[in-house]
């Protein structure tokens, strides 16, 4: 799998002497990992280039079926995205799509070349209510009931406490994540949010021109996104790697110097992961004082490497989330925050009336369910 991804990122085809596959491959585990890491298009493209003759027929058939399913679903999602953007525009709501289809087109050159399972929109906080109203009229339902009737102080509290809200389509086959921040903690990822709405970068999605992040913003965000999830999915590193290729070798020190300290650390950590996986060249020639960076971030990248190679995509969860963020940021407050966040209200708790009942609801839930849920965290929560 890594060989296929390496070929996809570097663009270097496998030499002829490597056409024959190594013996003893566990093809069941291979297919599981390819799907877990969401790199089906990467693997399919690499295997079509090398055409190994000894690949089992059932593997080829399974990968071909997965690739066709991905292409069909991506086309449906993009059609829906274009209609949503049109409806929001009629309500004077500026929404910026990011991740999924933007990456497929901007980074990979085609909707079928990157796997995505949902849609993500960036909006301004004050546009949350009209955005959700538009989505409800299109038949979407709330994944959490918390925001159905929020207003006034409760709405302000909700916007301050969380960074996004999820709605589901009528058949619950996919979701749309509406974001009004990129991180629940602005100090962990400190790129000014308003700057995203004034960017000159654009992308054409089926004839609809939409704004996108600049290269510098995308490098920083996708490093943050991969690292905060512990690099448990190879596709996140692939996204970062493609954006990183757009930074010239002599531009890395300037980029890092312009970033907030904690953002710069995560960019370097993501680059170190690519280096460790042989997905990029040596960093010593591009980033000053690389030995010092390796000492600072060695523990964090070791954690992420173990998680990346695990069969369980939730290999980093619970208290490990706080520990990882401490090592990535260099600030122990994120370890303490990780424990503290467990007793804060979740979105479902916000349906309780008043400003204190959501807290009591969460504490009561934790007591009833036991201490093990205190540190349980889904792999894609921030």
LINQUI-V308438 format. One record per residue. N is the residue number from 1. D_LAST is the distance of its C-alpha to the last C-alpha in Angstrom with 1 decimal. Layout:
((N & D_LAST) (N & D_LAST))
This chain:
((1 & 27.5) (2 & 26.8) (3 & 30.2) (4 & 29.5) (5 & 26.2) (6 & 28.1) (7 & 30.9) (8 & 28.6) (9 & 26.9) (10 & 30.1) (11 & 32.5) (12 & 35.0) (13 & 36.7) (14 & 37.6) (15 & 41.1) (16 & 43.8) (17 & 44.3) (18 & 40.7) (19 & 41.3) (20 & 42.0) (21 & 39.0) (22 & 38.8) (23 & 40.3) (24 & 38.6) (25 & 35.3) (26 & 33.6) (27 & 33.1) (28 & 31.4) (29 & 28.6) (30 & 28.6) (31 & 28.0) (32 & 25.2) (33 & 23.4) (34 & 24.0) (35 & 22.4) (36 & 19.5) (37 & 18.7) (38 & 19.6) (39 & 22.4) (40 & 25.3) (41 & 26.5) (42 & 26.4) (43 & 28.4) (44 & 30.8) (45 & 31.6) (46 & 32.3) (47 & 34.5) (48 & 36.4) (49 & 37.3) (50 & 38.5) (51 & 39.8) (52 & 40.3) (53 & 43.3) (54 & 42.4) (55 & 39.1) (56 & 39.6) (57 & 40.2) (58 & 37.6) (59 & 34.8) (60 & 36.0) (61 & 36.3) (62 & 32.8) (63 & 31.1) (64 & 33.3) (65 & 32.4) (66 & 28.6) (67 & 29.1) (68 & 31.2) (69 & 28.7) (70 & 25.9) (71 & 28.3) (72 & 29.4) (73 & 26.0) (74 & 24.8) (75 & 27.9) (76 & 27.4) (77 & 23.9) (78 & 25.1) (79 & 28.1) (80 & 25.9) (81 & 23.7) (82 & 26.9) (83 & 28.3) (84 & 25.2) (85 & 25.3) (86 & 29.0) (87 & 28.6) (88 & 26.1) (89 & 28.4) (90 & 31.2) (91 & 29.4) (92 & 28.8) (93 & 25.0) (94 & 23.7) (95 & 20.9) (96 & 19.7) (97 & 18.7) (98 & 16.5) (99 & 15.4) (100 & 17.6) (101 & 21.2) (102 & 21.0) (103 & 20.3) (104 & 22.9) (105 & 25.5) (106 & 24.8) (107 & 24.0) (108 & 25.8) (109 & 28.6) (110 & 28.4) (111 & 26.4) (112 & 27.5) (113 & 26.3) (114 & 22.6) (115 & 21.0) (116 & 18.5) (117 & 18.1) (118 & 16.8) (119 & 16.8) (120 & 14.5) (121 & 16.0) (122 & 15.5) (123 & 17.6) (124 & 18.6) (125 & 17.5) (126 & 21.2) (127 & 21.4) (128 & 19.0) (129 & 22.0) (130 & 24.3) (131 & 21.8) (132 & 21.1) (133 & 24.9) (134 & 25.6) (135 & 23.3) (136 & 25.0) (137 & 28.3) (138 & 27.5) (139 & 26.9) (140 & 23.1) (141 & 22.0) (142 & 19.0) (143 & 16.7) (144 & 16.4) (145 & 19.6) (146 & 18.1) (147 & 18.9) (148 & 22.2) (149 & 24.3) (150 & 22.2) (151 & 24.1) (152 & 25.1) (153 & 23.4) (154 & 21.2) (155 & 19.8) (156 & 19.3) (157 & 17.5) (158 & 15.2) (159 & 14.6) (160 & 14.0) (161 & 11.7) (162 & 9.3) (163 & 8.4) (164 & 9.7) (165 & 12.1) (166 & 13.5) (167 & 17.3) (168 & 19.4) (169 & 22.7) (170 & 25.9) (171 & 26.0) (172 & 22.4) (173 & 22.6) (174 & 19.7) (175 & 17.1) (176 & 16.2) (177 & 12.8) (178 & 13.9) (179 & 11.8) (180 & 13.3) (181 & 10.9) (182 & 9.0) (183 & 6.6) (184 & 6.6) (185 & 8.6) (186 & 11.4) (187 & 13.0) (188 & 10.5) (189 & 11.0) (190 & 14.2) (191 & 15.8) (192 & 17.7) (193 & 16.3) (194 & 19.9) (195 & 21.1) (196 & 19.4) (197 & 21.9) (198 & 24.9) (199 & 24.5) (200 & 27.7) (201 & 26.0) (202 & 26.6) (203 & 26.5) (204 & 28.9) (205 & 27.6) (206 & 30.8) (207 & 32.6) (208 & 29.9) (209 & 29.0) (210 & 25.5) (211 & 24.0) (212 & 21.5) (213 & 19.9) (214 & 22.4) (215 & 22.6) (216 & 21.5) (217 & 18.4) (218 & 17.6) (219 & 18.2) (220 & 15.9) (221 & 13.0) (222 & 13.4) (223 & 13.8) (224 & 10.5) (225 & 8.9) (226 & 11.2) (227 & 10.8) (228 & 7.2) (229 & 7.9) (230 & 11.2) (231 & 13.3) (232 & 13.8) (233 & 15.0) (234 & 17.9) (235 & 17.6) (236 & 14.7) (237 & 17.1) (238 & 19.9) (239 & 18.3) (240 & 17.9) (241 & 21.4) (242 & 23.0) (243 & 21.8) (244 & 22.7) (245 & 26.2) (246 & 26.8) (247 & 26.8) (248 & 30.3) (249 & 31.0) (250 & 32.4) (251 & 29.5) (252 & 26.8) (253 & 27.9) (254 & 28.1) (255 & 24.6) (256 & 23.2) (257 & 25.4) (258 & 24.2) (259 & 20.5) (260 & 18.9) (261 & 19.3) (262 & 15.7) (263 & 15.2) (264 & 18.5) (265 & 17.7) (266 & 14.8) (267 & 17.3) (268 & 19.9) (269 & 17.9) (270 & 17.2) (271 & 20.9) (272 & 21.9) (273 & 20.3) (274 & 22.3) (275 & 25.4) (276 & 25.1) (277 & 25.0) (278 & 27.9) (279 & 26.1) (280 & 27.2) (281 & 30.2) (282 & 30.6) (283 & 28.5) (284 & 31.3) (285 & 33.2) (286 & 30.4) (287 & 28.4) (288 & 30.4) (289 & 30.3) (290 & 28.3) (291 & 29.6) (292 & 28.0) (293 & 24.6) (294 & 25.1) (295 & 25.9) (296 & 22.9) (297 & 20.4) (298 & 22.4) (299 & 20.7) (300 & 17.1) (301 & 18.6) (302 & 20.6) (303 & 17.7) (304 & 16.1) (305 & 19.6) (306 & 20.1) (307 & 17.0) (308 & 18.0) (309 & 21.5) (310 & 20.6) (311 & 21.6) (312 & 18.5) (313 & 15.4) (314 & 13.5) (315 & 15.4) (316 & 12.5) (317 & 11.1) (318 & 12.2) (319 & 13.6) (320 & 13.3) (321 & 9.6) (322 & 11.0) (323 & 14.1) (324 & 12.7) (325 & 10.9) (326 & 14.3) (327 & 16.2) (328 & 14.5) (329 & 14.8) (330 & 18.0) (331 & 17.0) (332 & 17.2) (333 & 15.6) (334 & 12.1) (335 & 13.7) (336 & 15.1) (337 & 12.0) (338 & 10.3) (339 & 13.5) (340 & 13.8) (341 & 10.7) (342 & 12.2) (343 & 15.1) (344 & 13.6) (345 & 14.2) (346 & 12.1) (347 & 13.1) (348 & 16.2) (349 & 17.4) (350 & 17.9) (351 & 21.0) (352 & 22.8) (353 & 25.2) (354 & 25.2) (355 & 22.8) (356 & 23.1) (357 & 23.3) (358 & 19.6) (359 & 19.3) (360 & 22.3) (361 & 21.2) (362 & 18.0) (363 & 20.3) (364 & 22.9) (365 & 20.7) (366 & 19.6) (367 & 23.2) (368 & 24.5) (369 & 22.1) (370 & 22.5) (371 & 20.6) (372 & 19.1) (373 & 16.5) (374 & 15.4) (375 & 13.3) (376 & 12.6) (377 & 9.1) (378 & 9.0) (379 & 8.6) (380 & 6.5) (381 & 3.8) (382 & 0.0))
